[in-house]
Amino acid sequence: MTLVSRLLPLPFLLVLGCSGSGGGSSGTFVIVSCSLGCTTGGCSINQIAENQEIVLEFNRPVDPASVGPDTFNVVKAVPGGAAPPGTWVTQGKKAIFRPLLSFGSMGSIVFGFEENAPYQITVPAAPAGAVIRSTAGSPNRTAISCVVTASQGVNDYVPGSPHVAVFYQSDPFNPSALVPLADATCVPRGLPDPDLPQPPGTVPAPVRIVFVFDDIMQPESLVDPLLQSSETLRVRVRQFDPTTIPPEETTTVVPGSFTISYDFTALRTRVVFAPTVLYPGLGFDPTAGDCIPPFPVGETLRQMEVELSPAIFDVSGSTTTPPNPLVLASNQDPVVFTTKPAEASTFTLTEDFETTAREDASRTGAMWNDPSAPGVLKIGKGGGRGLLGDVRLGVDDVIIDTGSQTFPHPGLPGTHTLTGAPITVTDGIFEFESIRVPQGRKLTFVGPNVARVFVRGNLEVQGTLDLTGKPGPDVLTFNDAFQTGFPQHPTGGLGGEGGPGAGAGGEGGDIDPNVQASFPPTQFWSSTAILDGQPGEGVGGSTVPGTGGAPGVAHYPANLPPPGSLPGEICPATVVCKSQQKGSGGGGGGYKTPGSPGSQGTAPYGGLTQGCALSAVIPLAQPSPGGPAVVADPTLNPDLGFLLGGSGGGGTGVNPHDSKPLPVGIACDINSINVVPTDKVVYQTGCGGGGGGGAGQIQVGRDATFQAPGLIDASGGRGGSSLSSATANPGSGTGSGGGGGSGGAVLLQVARQIALPASTSFVLRVKGGAGGPNTVTQAVGGAGGDGYARIEADPAPPLGTFTNFVDPIASLTVGTYVPFTGSAANFSGATSNWIPTAGSGSLIVTYDHYNLKAAFGNPATPPANVQDCSDPLVTCTDFDDDPGTPNGPLLPGVHPIQIFFQGAPADESGETPNEALAGEWVTTLAALNANDPAARFVRFAIVFDQALATTGPPPLLLAILEVKLFLNAE
């Protein structure tokens, strides 16, 4: 049973009965009253609360030593019933059984009496041997025997709403040494007082804060006894600059633990907050002022605050009436106090790379205490600088444009660039720290440029990394002069957009975009009519013929009346005066393999074989050819222009399918079959081809992990199809299907491990898109050809590893991963985990400077121990941003190393960083002070420039030996 279900004051207790005997003569020791209504005539109450005391009052003072379970017995009234947890106390003439309050395994409160359980109350009387006695030794002469049931919820120990008093503990060894906290000044930061002489080695203990409530409080509304945390009590420091309007301020939660205890004699609840750090000082030079306001002008000030939530309650109540809430005094919302000023002390955070404890492996491709380079940080194998931060998808899909994309990306909240400022990418080269695409999410790259994606750390794909060409749109191309809004579709379907760096599908043929939208139509053609479908763009988006795009499909039949001409030999296939002639589907785009031809359809929809009155025989439409195969360099090296997206499928031409050749109101008979008045022919527009699959280089500086159903998809888009005006089913209407786009090209380079799913799910796909369907005429577009795929690792992975994971496997080549010498592949890097500054013992720190020690030498004659700076083969150099040192900070383009810093405040627990509130990356450590003055966690990122580190005469960079961060603690 939860506490909430029992929280309410009890009604006046009712009587059931008990048996008893005794007397009340002046020389006899007897019970004169009890809380159960027991007298010589019996007990009148048998329904009690779960925390109700049972009180016996005698006519004379009670001997405490005589009161206990033998003389005042309480047990559960069942066979073998146990005694409830509780204590026996005496108060003058009273003997009291007080049920114990305790905590359950989950931290909830447990009362002594079990809900709705019966209990036997027995008090023996003389001549029994074990009886309660008076202080004079007289035996009890009143016997009591009652059965009561704990059915009345929970009593309010102290009627009414509780109050609280807040103190600080002025003596760490004396819990009762309490000083009121509200409006206190010069509160010590630690105890013993650091301003007083201390024995050598004494470490001040942080000052505890004590909350004393004048009631038995509901523990769940105060403290989680298991975690020693609180949701309703919080201690924080507020920093503010009084010279700004409004005052600039930050708050920092003080980390620590909460414990709760009860005093059932005094009916008090006590909560103690024990901070794990010293409180900060006021924030100004202690020689410039003291603790008493007003404070020195122009100083950034600090004040301590204790916040108490109104959602704090006592234990009274039930499910129908809320418990009594805490009442706060005017100076308790919040409780404000100030501490003594503090003199700053310098401390150092050192990373020597002897372990990987501080390595953020998900963002690190460099060799951090690697078996090949123990105890140091060395250059990794590509992966880029991580300039643009992380790509870690949350609840939304994300689209990245290779033509122009600004970071931080609006779809990736909480990310930061390494420069600390927005970066706009216009060349398709993206440098990320890490990428994580969870199941059900999609990361899509679009745009005119090849997507070159560099990942400094790990790539994790359980969703979809999308480089696909887009399908040609499915459209209703049924132009009907007998329906309103003629022509419904004067222009052909658009071609699908190609994936990044790929060709678009060709557009379908137009009847004329300038046809007057009225009936009967007064104009059908103009010089802007384009009757034939357009070819898809070639490989890489080329418009040069023969580069992979499928040809557009000519209009059908060949003698379709051109603009301004009379109709040709248009024969209807049915006696309902509708021409059923249909052009062929568009050809598929080609790449590694040629695109498939478009289908010519089936009779009668593809043409007529019977003669017409105009003596013409209209043959079936000829199949449209697919795009040719295009040979690509197997390395797919993007720096040499070998990585290109696929080609688009062909669009289809105009045809007369479903044309109605008769004027309105004229009967359809044998004499009108070949009468095709110019002002009543309604030709149908063509469908567009699918876009080619995109091109993507994905270079991973550490590990690539794929979990089913994870997928890198560079497939071509499906050709467009038409929809039936009656059924709205794709491919059953009047336009022939467009050709599918070819597959694209993917180069996956992984510096360390490729982890594939255990299932046979494909993780990389470069298939051509399907042709657009047509379920009526079977004039289906041709499928696009397959694209190219290459996977590189070190050592080169066996081709057979990917039999079930690359579709199609025939498109795949494998090789040894050696980073190209151009572009972002020159860079690798590492990121540390968040490092807490609380190890200094202080809550507030300021950042001073860094020192980075690097080893230089000749890689051709490496030293036996790169860490031995005394070795003549090793030159150790210190870099830092302390203005007083000669080397100064590390600069891009000048040094082979760059270092960046980021700070973050603590979360509500005070123990872990709140990454959502992290500041921007900076290149000097002291810049963190202005960036986030409440930053209690810091991390660093290091970027290696391989071009500067490994080329030129020695000494060249061998490794980084150590990074030191110098901070000031208050």
VOVEXSE-181298 format. One line per 10 residues: for each residue x, y, z of C-alpha. Coordinates in steps of 0.05 Angstrom, whole numbers. Layout:
BEGIN
X,Y,Z | ...
% end
This chain:
BEGIN
0,0,0 | 28,68,-18 | 33,124,31 | -13,169,-9 | -70,120,1 | -67,130,77 | -56,204,85 | -111,234,127 | -135,253,197 | -176,199,230
-248,205,252 | -260,198,326 | -242,126,344 | -299,78,353 | -311,26,408 | -315,-49,400 | -297,-76,469 | -248,-109,515 | -250,-147,580 | -218,-122,644
-220,-123,719 | -189,-80,773 | -202,-29,826 | -188,43,842 | -176,46,918 | -127,98,942 | -75,47,961 | -79,7,897 | -40,18,832 | -92,17,775
-106,42,704 | -152,102,706 | -158,112,630 | -130,87,564 | -132,110,491 | -173,48,474 | -228,70,521 | -214,12,569 | -242,17,639 | -264,-33,691
-325,-41,648 | -286,-60,586 | -254,-27,523 | -295,15,476 | -248,24,416 | -227,-30,367 | -210,9,303 | -142,45,304 | -93,80,258 | -30,47,230
14,94,270 | -31,103,331 | 1,102,400 | -33,60,454 | -32,99,519 | -47,73,589 | -54,124,645 | -46,100,717 | -64,133,782 | 9,137,803
77,146,767 | 100,85,728 | 166,50,737 | 198,50,667 | 235,-15,681 | 169,-52,689 | 140,-32,621 | 155,-79,563 | 128,-135,519 | 115,-181,579
73,-130,617 | 44,-90,558 | 37,-142,503 | 18,-125,431 | 17,-181,378 | -19,-195,313 | -84,-231,330 | -72,-292,286 | -42,-360,303 | 32,-349,315
23,-275,307 | 86,-232,316 | 93,-167,353 | 92,-104,309 | 156,-63,310 | 151,-10,364 | 177,18,429 | 151,24,501 | 160,91,536 | 136,121,600
117,193,615 | 101,202,689 | 36,164,701 | 32,141,628 | 56,77,596 | 57,82,519 | 66,32,463 | 91,72,402 | 90,35,335 | 154,44,296
160,83,231 | 211,52,183 | 229,49,110 | 213,-6,61 | 261,-36,10 | 243,18,-41 | 249,75,9 | 175,84,23 | 150,94,94 | 125,33,133
83,41,196 | 84,-5,257 | 14,-32,250 | -1,-68,184 | -60,-40,146 | -126,-75,165 | -90,-126,209 | -120,-147,277 | -78,-140,340 | -87,-169,410
-72,-119,466 | -59,-153,534 | -41,-120,600 | -37,-170,658 | -54,-152,730 | -33,-179,798 | -30,-233,822 | 6,-248,755 | 81,-247,763 | 99,-200,705
59,-135,713 | 70,-61,706 | 90,-30,773 | 90,39,803 | 154,74,822 | 138,52,893 | 135,-21,870 | 59,-31,873 | 33,-80,820 | -19,-62,769
-88,-86,791 | -125,-71,724 | -123,-125,670 | -138,-108,597 | -150,-154,538 | -172,-123,472 | -170,-139,398 | -162,-78,352 | -157,-71,277 | -111,-21,241
-164,4,193 | -163,79,203 | -106,101,158 | -52,146,188 | -58,195,245 | -28,265,242 | 25,263,296 | 21,339,303 | -46,367,281 | -43,422,228
8,441,176 | 81,431,193 | 136,484,195 | 211,481,183 | 272,515,213 | 337,515,172 | 405,516,206 | 478,504,190 | 519,459,234 | 574,501,265
612,443,295 | 624,382,250 | 628,337,312 | 566,364,347 | 499,352,311 | 464,398,360 | 509,458,346 | 459,492,300 | 458,564,278 | 397,594,242
414,600,168 | 363,650,140 | 397,718,127 | 462,692,157 | 527,725,136 | 599,701,138 | 578,628,142 | 642,586,141 | 657,550,76 | 685,491,114
696,466,184 | 739,473,223 | 740,546,203 | 795,554,150 | 808,625,175 | 833,598,242 | 899,562,255 | 893,488,238 | 937,429,255 | 980,406,197
942,365,146 | 873,387,169 | 823,387,113 | 761,430,126 | 696,391,122 | 640,424,81 | 588,456,125 | 524,415,134 | 455,445,128 | 402,418,176
326,421,164 | 283,410,226 | 209,399,216 | 160,403,274 | 122,341,253 | 132,271,227 | 141,284,153 | 126,241,93 | 195,215,73 | 178,208,-1
165,283,-4 | 234,298,25 | 289,247,12 | 300,183,-27 | 334,143,28 | 366,95,-21 | 396,147,-68 | 404,200,-13 | 376,251,-61 | 319,300,-57
270,328,-108 | 243,381,-61 | 305,408,-26 | 361,441,-64 | 423,481,-45 | 452,525,-99 | 499,584,-110 | 475,643,-151 | 528,686,-185 | 506,754,-211
535,818,-238 | 497,877,-207 | 524,926,-259 | 483,897,-316 | 409,909,-329 | 379,860,-320 | 433,829,-277 | 469,773,-312 | 467,711,-269 | 480,637,-267
462,584,-216 | 500,522,-197 | 471,465,-155 | 515,444,-96 | 526,369,-99 | 517,328,-37 | 475,277,-1 | 410,281,40 | 394,237,100 | 330,235,139
316,215,211 | 258,218,261 | 251,236,334 | 187,204,357 | 194,229,427 | 196,302,405 | 156,287,342 | 208,319,296 | 236,303,228 | 308,320,213
340,324,144 | 415,335,138 | 448,359,73 | 522,341,70 | 556,376,11 | 614,341,-23 | 649,407,-39 | 664,470,-1 | 616,527,-12 | 646,582,-55
667,648,-25 | 632,713,-41 | 673,719,-105 | 715,780,-91 | 783,795,-62 | 776,785,14 | 820,846,25 | 770,890,-12 | 711,879,34 | 679,834,85
616,792,89 | 571,849,106 | 532,883,50 | 539,930,13 | 591,892,-26 | 648,924,-66 | 624,960,-128 | 636,924,-194 | 648,856,-164 | 613,793,-188
576,771,-126 | 553,704,-101 | 498,685,-53 | 478,617,-27 | 406,595,-32 | 367,538,-1 | 304,523,-39 | 246,485,-7 | 190,460,-52 | 118,470,-29
107,396,-46 | 130,374,23 | 78,341,67 | 70,308,134 | 47,235,139 | -26,249,155 | -82,236,108 | -118,186,64 | -137,179,-9 | -194,228,-2
-162,285,37 | -93,313,19 | -39,313,73 | -18,376,108 | 32,416,66 | 93,451,93 | 84,524,113 | 144,569,96 | 162,633,131 | 175,695,89
251,686,92 | 248,612,74 | 229,619,0 | 287,613,-12 | 333,615,49 | 390,662,30 | 458,667,64 | 528,689,46 | 595,655,59 | 662,682,76
707,707,20 | 756,657,-8 | 827,663,-34 | 837,625,-99 | 883,565,-99 | 911,534,-163 | 903,461,-179 | 918,419,-240 | 880,367,-281 | 930,322,-317
919,271,-372 | 981,229,-387 | 947,179,-434 | 972,120,-392 | 901,93,-390 | 838,102,-432 | 796,121,-372 | 786,192,-398 | 781,173,-472 | 714,186,-506
720,127,-553 | 657,146,-592 | 691,210,-615 | 763,188,-619 | 800,160,-679 | 870,179,-656 | 912,126,-619 | 899,138,-545 | 942,90,-504 | 935,42,-562
975,-24,-559 | 1015,3,-618 | 1029,68,-580 | 1022,56,-504 | 1022,116,-457 | 1015,169,-511 | 966,199,-561 | 985,190,-634 | 957,208,-702 | 900,164,-726
879,144,-796 | 836,200,-823 | 765,214,-801 | 770,289,-804 | 771,343,-751 | 701,335,-724 | 689,409,-739 | 614,403,-743 | 601,365,-678 | 559,302,-671
503,276,-714 | 462,236,-663 | 389,231,-684 | 336,236,-632 | 261,233,-646 | 265,266,-714 | 295,249,-781 | 349,297,-806 | 364,322,-877 | 432,351,-896
441,390,-961 | 508,381,-996 | 497,446,-1033 | 490,491,-972 | 481,469,-900 | 495,510,-838 | 517,479,-772 | 496,474,-717 | 440,439,-754 | 370,460,-731
350,386,-729 | 408,369,-682 | 397,411,-620 | 453,414,-570 | 510,405,-620 | 569,453,-625 | 621,468,-678 | 694,466,-659 | 702,538,-680 | 648,561,-632
613,596,-690 | 565,574,-745 | 597,539,-805 | 563,535,-873 | 585,477,-917 | 577,488,-992 | 624,435,-1021 | 592,372,-992 | 651,357,-945 | 625,345,-875
670,332,-815 | 633,303,-755 | 655,278,-687 | 609,218,-690 | 546,193,-724 | 490,153,-692 | 427,135,-730 | 380,95,-685 | 328,46,-710 | 269,79,-743
306,143,-758 | 334,168,-824 | 394,212,-839 | 387,237,-911 | 438,272,-955 | 411,312,-1014 | 439,364,-1061 | 484,374,-1121 | 550,353,-1090 | 577,285,-1072
567,273,-998 | 636,266,-967 | 625,247,-895 | 683,244,-847 | 672,215,-778 | 728,226,-728 | 702,172,-681 | 648,120,-690 | 593,109,-741 | 533,72,-713
476,56,-760 | 413,19,-739 | 366,63,-780 | 379,88,-851 | 434,132,-879 | 399,155,-942 | 434,174,-1007 | 378,150,-1053 | 351,180,-1116 | 280,203,-1110
224,170,-1150 | 190,204,-1207 | 124,230,-1179 | 61,189,-1188 | 11,235,-1221 | -60,233,-1249 | -47,245,-1323 | -117,231,-1347 | -136,294,-1386 | -211,292,-1398
-246,345,-1439 | -313,322,-1411 | -291,339,-1340 | -285,408,-1310 | -217,440,-1303 | -192,416,-1371 | -135,402,-1382 | -123,370,-1315 | -49,356,-1328 | -22,396,-1388
50,383,-1368 | 87,318,-1360 | 110,288,-1295 | 174,316,-1265 | 236,273,-1261 | 257,249,-1192 | 314,287,-1160 | 380,251,-1160 | 415,234,-1095 | 476,275,-1075
520,285,-1137 | 473,244,-1182 | 432,256,-1244 | 358,273,-1242 | 305,234,-1279 | 279,261,-1345 | 212,297,-1348 | 152,269,-1384 | 125,300,-1448 | 76,359,-1447
12,369,-1487 | 23,444,-1475 | 30,484,-1412 | -7,542,-1445 | -72,506,-1463 | -131,547,-1444 | -165,517,-1383 | -236,517,-1410 | -285,473,-1446 | -292,466,-1503
-217,479,-1511 | -198,534,-1559 | -124,519,-1563 | -84,455,-1560 | -14,468,-1581 | 37,523,-1582 | 111,528,-1594 | 123,510,-1520 | 94,440,-1526 | 146,385,-1515
116,321,-1539 | 175,275,-1525 | 199,252,-1457 | 267,279,-1435 | 329,237,-1422 | 352,228,-1351 | 415,264,-1331 | 478,223,-1337 | 526,197,-1284 | 544,252,-1235
488,297,-1262 | 521,304,-1331 | 479,330,-1388 | 527,302,-1440 | 497,245,-1481 | 524,176,-1467 | 542,188,-1395 | 492,141,-1366 | 423,173,-1371 | 368,135,-1406
339,167,-1470 | 273,201,-1466 | 215,165,-1500 | 188,194,-1566 | 115,211,-1569 | 70,157,-1597 | 47,146,-1651 | 100,179,-1693 | 47,218,-1734 | 15,249,-1672
-8,317,-1695 | 47,368,-1680 | 31,439,-1660 | -14,473,-1710 | -27,412,-1753 | -87,370,-1767 | -94,303,-1733 | -60,243,-1763 | -82,171,-1765 | -109,163,-1695
-149,100,-1690 | -193,84,-1631 | -188,13,-1605 | -260,9,-1581 | -328,28,-1606 | -335,76,-1546 | -294,125,-1587 | -231,124,-1543 | -162,114,-1571 | -125,62,-1530
-57,71,-1561 | -1,76,-1511 | 73,95,-1515 | 127,50,-1485 | 156,59,-1416 | 219,100,-1404 | 288,69,-1405 | 326,57,-1340 | 389,97,-1324 | 456,61,-1331
519,60,-1288 | 559,-3,-1272 | 508,-42,-1311 | 464,-13,-1367 | 393,7,-1353 | 337,-38,-1377 | 294,-17,-1436 | 223,6,-1425 | 167,-42,-1442 | 126,-29,-1506
62,-53,-1473 | 11,-103,-1498 | -41,-100,-1553 | -87,-65,-1562 | -59,-13,-1514 | 9,-10,-1548 | -20,0,-1618 | -69,-31,-1668 | -57,-83,-1721 | -124,-76,-1757
-132,-26,-1813 | -164,41,-1805 | -207,81,-1853 | -146,122,-1869 | -111,58,-1892 | -58,60,-1836 | -33,3,-1794 | -8,29,-1727 | 46,-18,-1699 | 62,-28,-1626
105,26,-1596 | 179,9,-1599 | 215,-7,-1532 | 256,52,-1507 | 329,36,-1495 | 362,40,-1427 | 423,81,-1410 | 492,53,-1424 | 540,25,-1373 | 595,73,-1350
662,47,-1327 | 687,78,-1261 | 755,74,-1229 | 750,19,-1176 | 782,63,-1122 | 724,112,-1127 | 775,164,-1104 | 735,228,-1094 | 797,272,-1094 | 810,250,-1166
737,257,-1186 | 723,182,-1189 | 664,183,-1140 | 601,201,-1178 | 527,191,-1167 | 484,150,-1214 | 442,171,-1274 | 368,186,-1280 | 316,146,-1316 | 282,170,-1380
215,206,-1381 | 159,183,-1427 | 127,219,-1486 | 57,241,-1502 | 7,189,-1527 | -68,189,-1545 | -90,135,-1496 | -162,149,-1474 | -169,207,-1523 | -242,224,-1540
-245,246,-1613 | -319,265,-1620 | -351,332,-1609 | -397,335,-1550 | -466,308,-1566 | -448,272,-1631 | -464,198,-1630 | -408,148,-1637 | -419,106,-1698 | -381,70,-1753
-376,133,-1796 | -343,173,-1740 | -289,124,-1719 | -235,161,-1756 | -263,231,-1750 | -215,265,-1702 | -234,339,-1697 | -175,381,-1676 | -213,416,-1621 | -233,352,-1586
-170,308,-1584 | -144,303,-1513 | -74,275,-1511 | -42,247,-1448 | 23,273,-1418 | 83,229,-1399 | 112,207,-1333 | 181,226,-1306 | 240,181,-1294 | 270,164,-1226
331,200,-1200 | 399,167,-1197 | 425,141,-1131 | 473,188,-1097 | 548,184,-1085 | 577,182,-1015 | 645,175,-984 | 640,154,-911 | 707,154,-877 | 706,130,-805
766,144,-759 | 749,88,-711 | 694,35,-716 | 633,26,-760 | 577,-13,-728 | 514,-36,-765 | 456,-67,-728 | 395,-95,-763 | 359,-64,-798 | 414,-12,-808
425,9,-880 | 467,55,-924 | 421,63,-983 | 445,93,-1049 | 391,61,-1092 | 362,94,-1153 | 292,123,-1152 | 232,87,-1182 | 204,114,-1247 | 140,154,-1243
73,124,-1259 | 3,149,-1270 | -58,138,-1227 | -125,113,-1250 | -179,166,-1242 | -225,110,-1219 | -181,69,-1173 | -123,114,-1155 | -77,54,-1161 | -7,72,-1184
8,50,-1255 | -63,36,-1278 | -78,102,-1313 | -59,134,-1378 | 15,152,-1373 | 69,101,-1390 | 117,86,-1333 | 182,126,-1328 | 250,93,-1326 | 283,78,-1259
346,115,-1238 | 411,76,-1233 | 443,59,-1166 | 495,107,-1139 | 565,97,-1112 | 588,88,-1041 | 659,87,-1014 | 661,62,-941 | 729,70,-908 | 738,45,-836
803,54,-798 | 791,-1,-747 | 732,-49,-744 | 669,-61,-784 | 616,-95,-743 | 560,-126,-784 | 493,-152,-760 | 486,-226,-748 | 426,-229,-794 | 427,-228,-870
401,-157,-873 | 434,-114,-926 | 474,-57,-898 | 496,-25,-963 | 452,-20,-1025 | 468,9,-1094 | 412,-24,-1135 | 378,11,-1193 | 308,36,-1183 | 249,-2,-1211
214,23,-1274 | 148,59,-1265 | 90,8,-1267 | 28,7,-1310 | -20,-47,-1290 | -67,-36,-1349 | -23,-29,-1411 | 40,-61,-1384 | 79,-3,-1414 | 128,-7,-1355
191,34,-1348 | 258,-1,-1350 | 297,-13,-1285 | 359,27,-1272 | 427,-7,-1273 | 466,-21,-1210 | 517,26,-1181 | 586,17,-1150 | 607,1,-1079 | 675,-5,-1046
693,-22,-975 | 762,-10,-947 | 792,-29,-880 | 861,-45,-853 | 875,-100,-869 | 831,-106,-930 | 768,-145,-913 | 753,-209,-952 | 700,-199,-1005 | 662,-259,-980
649,-223,-914 | 598,-180,-948 | 561,-231,-991 | 497,-222,-951 | 507,-150,-933 | 518,-112,-999 | 464,-110,-1052 | 484,-127,-1105 | 549,-161,-1085 | 572,-159,-1158
579,-83,-1151 | 628,-89,-1093 | 703,-84,-1091 | 746,-85,-1027 | 814,-57,-1011 | 862,-35,-958 | 844,31,-925 | 898,83,-935 | 872,154,-925 | 876,197,-987
925,254,-980 | 875,309,-995 | 815,341,-963 | 793,325,-892 | 827,257,-893 | 891,294,-872 | 861,301,-803 | 846,256,-744 | 832,270,-672 | 808,252,-602
759,277,-550 | 764,266,-475 | 707,248,-430 | 678,302,-386 | 727,315,-329 | 696,339,-263 | 731,397,-229 | 700,378,-162 | 764,340,-146 | 791,407,-124
743,406,-65 | 710,470,-90 | 645,483,-125 | 666,544,-166 | 729,543,-208 | 760,590,-258 | 802,566,-316 | 872,593,-325 | 915,560,-379 | 935,494,-410
1001,460,-423 | 1010,407,-477 | 1075,367,-481 | 1091,336,-549 | 1149,293,-572 | 1184,306,-638 | 1236,267,-675 | 1250,228,-739 | 1198,175,-755 | 1249,140,-798
1292,127,-736 | 1242,126,-679 | 1266,125,-608 | 1259,63,-564 | 1214,103,-517 | 1179,163,-545 | 1164,186,-474 | 1237,192,-455 | 1251,266,-464 | 1324,254,-445
1335,210,-506 | 1373,250,-559 | 1325,222,-611 | 1267,256,-576 | 1254,331,-572 | 1200,348,-522 | 1164,414,-531 | 1112,448,-487 | 1056,488,-517 | 1007,530,-476
964,591,-476 | 999,625,-417 | 1019,694,-444 | 1085,689,-406 | 1112,628,-444 | 1150,629,-510 | 1112,576,-550 | 1043,605,-541 | 978,571,-561 | 972,520,-617
948,550,-682 | 914,519,-743 | 958,516,-805 | 1020,530,-763 | 1025,472,-715 | 1008,399,-729 | 965,398,-666 | 904,438,-646 | 869,434,-579 | 798,457,-561
761,461,-494 | 688,458,-475 | 655,469,-408 | 588,446,-380 | 550,459,-315 | 528,403,-270 | 459,374,-275 | 409,375,-217 | 447,319,-182 | 511,360,-183
549,297,-201 | 544,293,-277 | 548,346,-332 | 487,376,-364 | 509,369,-436 | 447,405,-461 | 475,468,-429 | 547,459,-451 | 582,521,-476 | 617,531,-543
685,502,-559 | 743,550,-548 | 817,548,-563 | 843,579,-498 | 826,550,-431 | 812,618,-398 | 758,631,-450 | 714,582,-413 | 706,632,-357 | 667,680,-401
634,624,-440 | 604,590,-379 | 624,615,-310 | 585,557,-279 | 623,503,-317 | 641,449,-267 | 660,399,-321 | 710,407,-376 | 733,365,-435 | 784,375,-490
789,355,-563 | 855,347,-601 | 861,350,-676 | 922,325,-715 | 941,354,-782 | 977,297,-817 | 1004,342,-872 | 1041,384,-821 | 1058,327,-775 | 1090,278,-824
1119,319,-881 | 1182,361,-884 | 1249,353,-850 | 1254,325,-779 | 1239,337,-724 | 1168,315,-739 | 1112,300,-691 | 1117,233,-657 | 1063,236,-603 | 1029,277,-549
1054,259,-480 | 1012,300,-433 | 957,352,-426 | 952,394,-364 | 895,441,-347 | 909,495,-294 | 849,519,-255 | 836,563,-195 | 790,538,-140 | 751,581,-92
% end
